[in-house]
């Protein structure tokens, strides 16, 4: 068993389900994550038969709909949380119809304040995720908290997972965000590996001010991807490793199709063949430690 090579539909935003499935099948990707937003394949207002048609387009090409990339972001607002939860429940129901394994959510930003106020926010987020997971219980669909916002690192995510006390909450490890906050990949993995459902793999250059941008095709940046892939291999991770290419948000970055073509080669080299023996591994690792 090995990982499931995948990509997010954000790389080809505006394409139909059939077009996305065709690209995935042609290049050798086994799964796709689908955005849930206006102008994308999935969006509010879709009925069951429309969702089934989307799923059928991927099934026809033997490509799996792995997860829904939702944009629900917890805010701590009690009244607003009700409407957010309702929207998230609709996405969880849609995931169940299509056979997807989870729906992405963001933990949001903890308001500046006292330690007590921070704890209150985390408790609110935990309860919010628990209620959503409870709604999906029995369907096989999980709520997937992304390493993002003020919950980017393993040390920030772990208390939420432990507080929730349900296996219905998983994690999307978007590898760039913990590194942006100074956490080594090994520390992130140790904290969340038992709940990681999807790994978002991306690469980037590091600027003189320490920022990780722009995004680069896998293997052409300076993120410690060899170390990350090594962790996944060593611990036998068999879930989706998904290329998240934000072309619609950063139009100046490389062409999406070229990046997807290179991305599948990168994934197959690391997970389906002999590990790369390039000196890039030690260079990337040393560079990260020197400049983190």
C-alpha positions as CSV (number, residue, x, y, z in Angstrom):
1,X,0.0,0.0,0.0
2,X,1.2,3.5,-0.7
3,X,-0.2,7.0,-0.9
4,X,-3.0,8.2,-3.2
5,X,-1.6,10.8,-5.7
6,X,-4.1,13.7,-6.0
7,X,-4.5,17.3,-6.8
8,X,-6.9,20.1,-5.8
9,X,-9.3,21.4,-8.5
10,X,-8.1,24.9,-7.6
11,X,-5.3,24.3,-10.1
12,X,-7.9,24.1,-12.9
13,X,-10.6,26.3,-11.5
14,X,-13.5,26.7,-13.9
15,X,-13.1,23.3,-15.5
16,X,-16.0,20.9,-15.4
17,X,-16.2,17.7,-13.5
18,X,-15.6,15.7,-16.7
19,X,-12.6,17.8,-17.7
20,X,-11.0,17.5,-14.3
21,X,-11.6,13.7,-14.3
22,X,-10.1,13.5,-17.8
23,X,-6.9,15.4,-16.7
24,X,-6.5,13.3,-13.6
25,X,-6.9,10.0,-15.5
26,X,-4.5,11.1,-18.3
27,X,-1.8,12.2,-16.0
28,X,-2.1,9.3,-13.5
29,X,-3.7,11.0,-10.5
30,X,-6.0,8.7,-8.6
31,X,-8.0,11.4,-6.8
32,X,-9.1,15.0,-6.8
33,X,-10.2,17.4,-4.1
34,X,-13.0,19.6,-5.2
35,X,-13.5,23.3,-4.2
36,X,-16.8,24.3,-2.8
37,X,-17.3,27.9,-3.9
38,X,-19.2,29.9,-6.5
39,X,-17.9,29.3,-10.0
40,X,-16.5,25.8,-9.1
41,X,-17.8,22.3,-9.7
42,X,-19.4,22.3,-6.3
43,X,-21.3,25.2,-4.8
44,X,-24.3,26.1,-2.6
45,X,-27.7,25.1,-4.0
46,X,-26.8,21.9,-5.6
47,X,-29.3,19.1,-5.4
48,X,-28.7,15.4,-4.9
49,X,-28.9,14.4,-8.6
50,X,-26.4,17.1,-9.5
51,X,-24.0,15.8,-6.9
52,X,-24.5,12.3,-8.2
53,X,-23.7,13.5,-11.7
54,X,-20.4,15.0,-10.5
55,X,-19.5,11.8,-8.8
56,X,-20.4,9.8,-11.9
57,X,-18.1,11.9,-14.1
58,X,-15.2,10.9,-11.9
59,X,-16.2,7.3,-11.5
60,X,-16.4,7.0,-15.2
61,X,-12.6,7.8,-15.3
62,X,-11.8,5.6,-12.2
63,X,-10.8,8.8,-10.3
64,X,-11.9,9.3,-6.7
65,X,-13.5,12.4,-5.2
66,X,-11.4,12.4,-2.1
67,X,-12.6,15.5,-0.2
68,X,-14.4,18.8,-0.5
69,X,-12.3,21.9,-0.1
70,X,-14.7,24.0,1.8
71,X,-14.1,27.6,3.0
72,X,-15.9,27.5,6.4
73,X,-13.8,29.5,8.8
74,X,-14.7,29.5,12.5
75,X,-15.0,33.1,13.9
76,X,-16.1,32.5,17.5
77,X,-19.3,34.5,16.9
78,X,-22.1,32.5,18.6
79,X,-24.8,33.7,16.2
80,X,-22.7,33.4,13.1
81,X,-21.6,29.9,14.1
82,X,-25.1,28.6,13.7
83,X,-25.3,29.6,10.0
84,X,-21.7,28.4,9.5
85,X,-22.6,25.1,11.0
86,X,-25.6,24.8,8.7
87,X,-23.4,25.5,5.6
88,X,-20.8,23.0,6.8
89,X,-23.5,20.3,7.3
90,X,-24.7,20.8,3.7
91,X,-21.1,20.2,2.5
92,X,-20.8,17.1,4.7
93,X,-24.1,15.7,3.3
94,X,-22.8,16.4,-0.2
95,X,-19.5,14.6,0.6
96,X,-21.5,11.6,1.7
97,X,-23.5,11.5,-1.5
98,X,-20.3,11.6,-3.6
99,X,-18.4,9.1,-1.5
100,X,-15.8,11.7,-0.4
101,X,-13.9,11.2,2.9
102,X,-14.1,14.6,4.4
103,X,-14.7,18.4,4.2
104,X,-12.1,21.0,4.9
105,X,-12.6,23.7,7.5
106,X,-10.4,26.5,8.9
107,X,-9.9,27.2,12.6
108,X,-9.8,30.9,12.1
109,X,-8.0,33.6,14.1
110,X,-7.9,33.8,17.9
111,X,-8.7,37.3,19.0
112,X,-6.0,39.1,20.9
113,X,-6.7,39.1,24.6
114,X,-6.2,37.2,27.8
115,X,-5.3,33.5,28.2
116,X,-8.8,32.9,29.3
117,X,-10.2,34.5,26.1
118,X,-7.9,32.3,24.0
119,X,-9.1,29.2,25.9
120,X,-12.7,30.2,25.3
121,X,-12.1,30.5,21.6
122,X,-10.5,27.1,21.4
123,X,-13.3,25.6,23.4
124,X,-15.8,27.2,21.0
125,X,-14.0,25.9,18.0
126,X,-13.8,22.4,19.5
127,X,-17.5,22.4,20.2
128,X,-18.2,23.6,16.6
129,X,-16.2,20.8,15.1
130,X,-17.8,18.2,17.4
131,X,-21.3,19.3,16.4
132,X,-20.3,19.0,12.7
133,X,-18.7,15.6,13.2
134,X,-21.8,14.5,15.1
135,X,-23.9,15.4,12.1
136,X,-21.8,13.2,9.8
137,X,-21.5,10.3,12.2
138,X,-22.1,7.0,10.5
139,X,-21.5,8.3,7.0
140,X,-17.8,7.8,6.9
141,X,-17.3,11.5,6.3
142,X,-15.0,13.5,8.6
143,X,-14.5,17.1,9.4
144,X,-11.0,18.0,8.3
145,X,-9.2,20.9,10.2
146,X,-6.6,22.4,7.9
147,X,-3.2,23.5,9.4
148,X,-3.9,27.1,8.6
149,X,-4.7,30.4,10.3
150,X,-4.0,30.4,14.0
151,X,-4.1,26.6,13.9
152,X,-1.2,26.1,11.6
153,X,1.2,24.1,13.7
154,X,0.9,20.7,15.2
155,X,1.2,22.2,18.7
156,X,-1.8,24.5,17.9
157,X,-3.9,21.8,16.4
158,X,-3.3,19.1,19.0
159,X,-5.3,20.7,21.9
160,X,-8.3,20.9,19.6
161,X,-8.1,17.3,18.7
162,X,-7.7,16.2,22.3
163,X,-10.5,18.4,23.4
164,X,-12.9,17.1,20.9
165,X,-12.6,13.5,21.8
166,X,-14.0,12.1,18.5
167,X,-12.3,10.4,15.6
168,X,-14.8,12.2,13.4
169,X,-12.3,15.1,13.2
170,X,-9.3,14.7,11.1
171,X,-6.5,17.0,9.8
172,X,-5.3,18.3,6.5
173,X,-1.6,18.8,6.8
174,X,-0.9,21.7,4.5
175,X,2.9,21.5,4.8
176,X,3.8,25.1,4.1
177,X,1.9,26.7,7.0
178,X,3.6,25.1,10.0
179,X,7.0,25.9,8.4
180,X,5.9,29.5,8.0
181,X,5.3,29.6,11.8
182,X,8.7,28.0,12.5
183,X,7.7,24.4,13.3
184,X,9.9,21.7,11.9
185,X,8.1,19.0,9.8
186,X,9.1,16.3,12.3
187,X,7.4,18.1,15.2
188,X,4.3,18.7,13.1
189,X,4.0,15.1,12.1
190,X,4.6,13.8,15.6
191,X,1.7,16.0,16.9
192,X,-0.9,15.2,14.3
193,X,0.1,12.0,12.4
194,X,-2.7,9.9,14.0
195,X,-5.3,12.2,12.6
196,X,-3.8,13.2,9.2
197,X,-6.3,12.4,6.5
198,X,-4.8,14.4,3.6
199,X,-1.4,15.9,3.0
200,X,-1.3,19.1,0.9
201,X,2.1,19.2,-0.7
202,X,3.5,22.3,-2.3
203,X,6.9,24.0,-2.8
204,X,8.1,27.6,-2.6
205,X,11.1,29.8,-2.5
206,X,12.1,31.7,0.6
207,X,12.4,35.4,0.3
208,X,15.0,37.6,1.9
209,X,12.5,38.7,4.5
210,X,11.7,35.1,5.4
211,X,8.4,34.7,3.6
212,X,7.7,31.6,1.6
213,X,6.7,32.8,-1.8
214,X,6.2,32.5,-4.7
215,X,4.9,28.9,-5.0
216,X,7.0,26.7,-7.2
217,X,6.4,23.3,-8.8
218,X,7.3,20.3,-6.5
219,X,11.1,20.0,-6.2
220,X,11.9,23.4,-7.6
221,X,11.5,25.3,-4.3
222,X,13.3,25.3,-1.0
223,X,10.7,23.6,1.3
224,X,12.0,20.4,3.0
225,X,9.8,18.1,0.9
226,X,12.3,15.2,0.9
227,X,12.1,15.2,4.7
228,X,8.3,15.3,4.6
229,X,8.0,12.6,2.1
230,X,10.4,10.5,4.1
231,X,8.2,10.9,7.2
232,X,5.2,9.7,5.2
233,X,7.1,6.7,3.8
234,X,8.6,5.7,7.1
235,X,5.3,5.7,9.0
236,X,3.4,4.0,6.2
237,X,1.0,6.8,5.3
238,X,-1.5,5.6,2.8
239,X,-3.8,8.5,2.4
240,X,-4.0,11.2,-0.3
241,X,-0.9,13.3,-1.0
242,X,-2.5,16.2,-2.9
243,X,-0.9,18.9,-5.0
244,X,-2.5,22.2,-4.1
245,X,-1.7,24.7,-6.9
246,X,-3.2,28.1,-6.2
247,X,-3.2,29.4,-9.8
248,X,-6.5,31.2,-9.5
249,X,-5.2,33.1,-6.5
250,X,-1.7,33.7,-7.8
251,X,-1.9,34.1,-11.6
252,X,1.8,34.9,-11.8
253,X,2.9,31.4,-10.8
254,X,3.8,28.6,-13.3
255,X,1.2,27.1,-15.7
256,X,-1.1,24.6,-13.9
257,X,-0.8,21.8,-16.5
258,X,2.9,21.9,-16.5
259,X,2.9,21.8,-12.7
260,X,0.5,18.9,-12.5
261,X,2.5,17.0,-15.1
262,X,5.7,17.5,-13.0
263,X,3.8,16.9,-9.8
264,X,2.7,13.4,-10.7
265,X,6.3,12.5,-11.7
266,X,7.5,13.9,-8.3
267,X,5.0,11.8,-6.4
268,X,5.7,8.6,-8.3
269,X,9.4,9.0,-7.8
270,X,9.0,9.4,-4.1
271,X,6.3,6.9,-3.3
272,X,6.1,4.4,-6.1
273,X,9.7,3.9,-7.1
274,X,13.2,4.1,-5.7
275,X,13.6,7.2,-3.4
276,X,15.5,10.0,-5.1
277,X,19.2,10.1,-4.1
278,X,19.9,13.7,-5.2
279,X,22.0,15.9,-3.0
280,X,18.9,18.2,-2.9
281,X,17.7,16.4,0.2
282,X,20.6,17.6,2.4
283,X,20.7,21.0,0.7
284,X,17.0,21.6,1.4
285,X,17.2,20.4,4.9
286,X,20.3,22.4,5.8
287,X,18.8,25.5,4.2
288,X,15.6,25.2,6.2
289,X,17.4,24.9,9.5
290,X,19.7,27.7,8.7
291,X,16.9,30.2,7.8
292,X,13.9,29.0,9.9
